[in-house]
Amino acid sequence: MKEIKPVEIKENLIDLIKNQWMLVTAGNTEACNTMTASWGFAGYIWNRPVAVTVVRPQRYTYQFMEKEDTFSLCFFDEEYRDALKLCGSKSGRDIDKIQASGLSVNYTEAAPYFEEAKLVLICRKIAVSDIDPSQFIDADIDKNYPNKDYHRSYTGEILKVLNLINLIKGSFKSLNQSVKLKLPFYSSASIEKAALVTADDYRYKKRS
C-alpha cells in the first residue's frame, strides 16, 4: 500500500462510510478487536485533519478504544462484504472475529489495520465526547436510540493514510504514458483494462 496525504484522498467518504462500510479497529499486538460501522465522518478542525467514529458503550470494541491511543478505519472492496457483515453481527467476546473473517492484521503507528483494505486511516485519539440527547435539536435523532445507549464519539487526528487504489492507479498512469510512447496505437481504455486485471491479480496474490 502507498502512503498518501489526507488531502490526497479522492474517494467519496460519505459513500465509503454509508454504503461500503468500514472496520473500526483498536488494540495492540497482544489483543485487538474490530467492528463494522456505517456512521462517522472526516474533515479538518483544530488545525489538523481528523476522522470521527462513534461506538456504543456495550460494544466489545469500546474497551479497546478507551484503552488505546490509536485506532484505524479501514475500507474494502465489495468482495469483502461478507467479512464486514460478520464483524458487524458477531461479538469479539464470543469468537475471534478477525480469524473468522479471514482478514490479515498488520500494525503501524501502534494501530492495527487490515492488509486487504483499499483505504486505511490511521488515527491518534485526541478528543472524546458522549452524545447528549438533551442537545438534539431534531427530536427524530433520538429514534436511533430506542435503548438509550448513546454513542461515545472519538475524534482522531489522521496520522497516516494508506491507499491501495492510488498505488494501482498511479502505477498504471505511468504505464499508460510509457506504453503510449512506445505503442501509440494503444488506447488509454485498453491499458486501464489491463490495469484492472493486474490489480485483481495483485489482491489475489495477497490472499494466497
C-alpha positions as CSV (number, residue, x, y, z in Angstrom):
1,M,0.0,0.0,0.0
2,K,1.1,3.5,-0.7
3,E,1.1,6.3,1.9
4,I,-0.6,9.5,0.8
5,K,-1.6,12.7,2.5
6,P,-5.1,13.1,3.9
7,V,-5.8,15.9,1.3
8,E,-5.0,13.4,-1.5
9,I,-7.9,11.1,-0.7
10,K,-10.0,11.0,-3.8
11,E,-12.8,8.7,-2.7
12,N,-16.2,9.9,-1.6
13,L,-16.0,9.3,2.2
14,I,-19.8,9.6,2.6
15,D,-20.3,6.8,0.1
16,L,-17.5,4.8,1.7
17,I,-18.9,5.1,5.2
18,K,-22.6,4.9,4.5
19,N,-22.7,2.4,1.7
20,Q,-19.5,0.4,1.7
21,W,-19.0,0.5,5.5
22,M,-15.7,0.4,7.4
23,L,-14.0,-1.5,10.1
24,V,-13.1,0.4,13.3
25,T,-10.2,-1.4,14.9
26,A,-8.2,-0.8,18.1
27,G,-5.8,-2.8,20.2
28,N,-2.2,-3.9,20.3
29,T,-0.1,-6.9,19.1
30,E,-1.4,-8.9,22.1
31,A,-5.1,-8.3,21.7
32,C,-7.3,-6.2,19.4
33,N,-10.8,-6.1,18.2
34,T,-12.7,-4.7,15.2
35,M,-16.3,-3.7,14.5
36,T,-18.2,-2.8,11.4
37,A,-19.5,0.8,11.3
38,S,-21.5,2.9,8.8
39,W,-21.6,6.2,10.8
40,G,-18.8,8.7,11.0
41,F,-17.1,11.4,9.1
42,A,-13.8,13.1,8.3
43,G,-12.7,16.7,7.9
44,Y,-10.5,19.4,9.3
45,I,-10.6,21.0,12.7
46,W,-8.2,22.3,15.3
47,N,-5.6,22.9,12.5
48,R,-5.4,19.2,11.7
49,P,-7.1,16.5,9.5
50,V,-9.4,14.4,11.6
51,A,-11.7,11.4,11.4
52,V,-14.6,10.8,13.8
53,T,-16.1,7.5,14.7
54,V,-18.8,6.6,17.2
55,V,-19.0,3.4,19.4
56,R,-21.8,2.4,21.7
57,P,-20.7,1.5,25.3
58,Q,-21.9,-2.1,25.1
59,R,-19.7,-2.9,22.1
60,Y,-16.6,-5.0,22.8
61,T,-14.5,-2.7,20.7
62,Y,-15.4,0.1,23.2
63,Q,-12.9,-1.1,25.8
64,F,-10.1,-1.2,23.2
65,M,-11.0,2.3,22.0
66,E,-10.9,3.5,25.6
67,K,-7.6,1.9,26.4
68,E,-5.5,2.6,23.3
69,D,-4.2,5.9,21.9
70,T,-4.6,5.0,18.2
71,F,-7.2,3.3,16.0
72,S,-7.8,2.6,12.4
73,L,-10.6,3.0,9.9
74,C,-10.4,0.5,7.1
75,F,-12.4,0.5,3.8
76,F,-12.7,-2.5,1.5
77,D,-13.8,-3.7,-2.0
78,E,-17.2,-5.3,-2.3
79,E,-15.7,-8.8,-2.3
80,Y,-15.1,-8.4,1.4
81,R,-18.7,-7.5,2.2
82,D,-19.3,-10.9,4.0
83,A,-16.3,-10.3,6.2
84,L,-17.7,-6.9,7.2
85,K,-21.2,-8.5,7.8
86,L,-19.5,-11.0,10.2
87,C,-17.6,-8.3,12.0
88,G,-20.8,-6.3,12.4
89,S,-23.0,-9.2,13.6
90,K,-20.7,-11.1,16.0
91,S,-19.0,-10.0,19.2
92,G,-15.3,-10.4,19.8
93,R,-16.4,-11.6,23.3
94,D,-17.7,-14.8,21.7
95,I,-15.5,-15.5,18.7
96,D,-12.2,-14.4,17.2
97,K,-13.8,-12.2,14.5
98,I,-10.6,-11.4,12.8
99,Q,-9.7,-15.1,12.3
100,A,-13.2,-15.9,11.3
101,S,-13.3,-13.1,8.7
102,G,-10.1,-14.3,7.1
103,L,-8.6,-10.8,7.2
104,S,-4.9,-10.2,7.9
105,V,-3.8,-7.8,10.7
106,N,-0.8,-5.5,10.4
107,Y,0.3,-2.6,12.6
108,T,1.6,0.9,12.0
109,E,1.8,3.8,14.5
110,A,0.8,1.1,17.1
111,A,-2.6,0.8,15.4
112,P,-3.9,-2.4,14.0
113,Y,-5.2,-2.4,10.4
114,F,-6.1,-4.9,7.7
115,E,-3.8,-5.6,4.7
116,E,-6.8,-6.3,2.5
117,A,-8.2,-2.8,2.8
118,K,-8.2,-0.5,-0.2
119,L,-8.1,2.6,2.1
120,V,-6.8,2.9,5.7
121,L,-6.9,5.9,8.0
122,I,-4.6,5.6,11.0
123,C,-5.7,7.9,13.7
124,R,-4.5,9.2,17.1
125,K,-7.2,9.8,19.6
126,I,-7.3,13.5,20.5
127,A,-10.8,14.0,21.9
128,V,-13.8,12.1,23.2
129,S,-17.3,13.1,23.9
130,D,-20.6,11.4,24.8
131,I,-23.6,12.1,22.7
132,D,-26.1,14.0,24.9
133,P,-29.7,13.7,23.9
134,S,-30.6,17.0,25.6
135,Q,-28.6,18.6,22.8
136,F,-30.7,17.1,20.0
137,I,-32.5,19.9,18.1
138,D,-34.2,17.4,15.8
139,A,-36.1,15.1,18.1
140,D,-36.1,12.4,15.5
141,I,-32.4,11.7,16.1
142,D,-33.4,10.1,19.4
143,K,-35.2,7.4,17.5
144,N,-31.8,5.9,16.7
145,Y,-31.5,5.1,20.4
146,P,-34.5,3.0,21.5
147,N,-32.4,1.5,24.2
148,K,-30.9,4.9,25.2
149,D,-27.4,3.5,24.5
150,Y,-25.9,6.7,23.3
151,H,-22.6,6.6,21.4
152,R,-19.2,7.9,22.6
153,S,-17.6,9.9,19.8
154,Y,-13.9,9.6,19.2
155,T,-12.1,12.3,17.2
156,G,-8.8,11.1,15.9
157,E,-6.1,13.1,14.2
158,I,-5.3,11.3,10.9
159,L,-1.6,10.4,11.2
160,K,-1.3,8.3,8.1
161,V,-3.4,7.3,5.0
162,L,-2.6,4.1,3.2
163,N,-4.2,3.7,-0.2
164,L,-4.2,0.7,-2.5
165,I,-6.3,2.4,-5.1
166,N,-4.0,5.3,-5.6
167,L,-1.0,3.0,-5.7
168,I,-2.6,1.0,-8.5
169,K,-3.9,4.0,-10.5
170,G,-0.6,5.8,-10.1
171,S,1.4,2.8,-11.3
172,F,-0.8,2.4,-14.4
173,K,-0.8,6.1,-15.1
174,S,3.0,5.8,-15.6
175,L,2.4,2.6,-17.6
176,N,-0.1,4.3,-19.7
177,Q,2.4,7.1,-20.6
178,S,5.2,4.6,-21.2
179,V,3.1,2.3,-23.5
180,K,1.8,5.3,-25.4
181,L,5.3,6.5,-26.2
182,K,6.3,3.1,-27.5
183,L,3.0,1.9,-28.9
184,P,0.9,4.9,-29.8
185,F,-2.0,2.8,-31.2
186,Y,-2.9,1.5,-27.7
187,S,-5.8,3.4,-26.2
188,S,-6.0,4.5,-22.6
189,A,-9.1,2.4,-22.2
190,S,-7.2,-0.8,-23.2
191,I,-4.3,0.0,-20.8
192,E,-6.7,0.8,-18.0
193,K,-8.5,-2.6,-18.6
194,A,-5.1,-4.3,-18.3
195,A,-4.5,-2.4,-15.1
196,L,-7.8,-3.6,-13.5
197,V,-6.9,-7.2,-14.4
198,T,-3.5,-6.8,-12.8
199,A,-5.0,-5.1,-9.7
200,D,-7.3,-8.1,-9.2
201,D,-4.3,-10.4,-9.6
202,Y,-2.4,-8.4,-7.0
203,R,-5.2,-8.8,-4.5
204,Y,-5.5,-12.5,-5.3
205,K,-1.8,-13.0,-4.6
206,K,-2.1,-11.1,-1.2
207,R,-4.8,-13.6,-0.2
208,S,-3.0,-16.7,-1.4
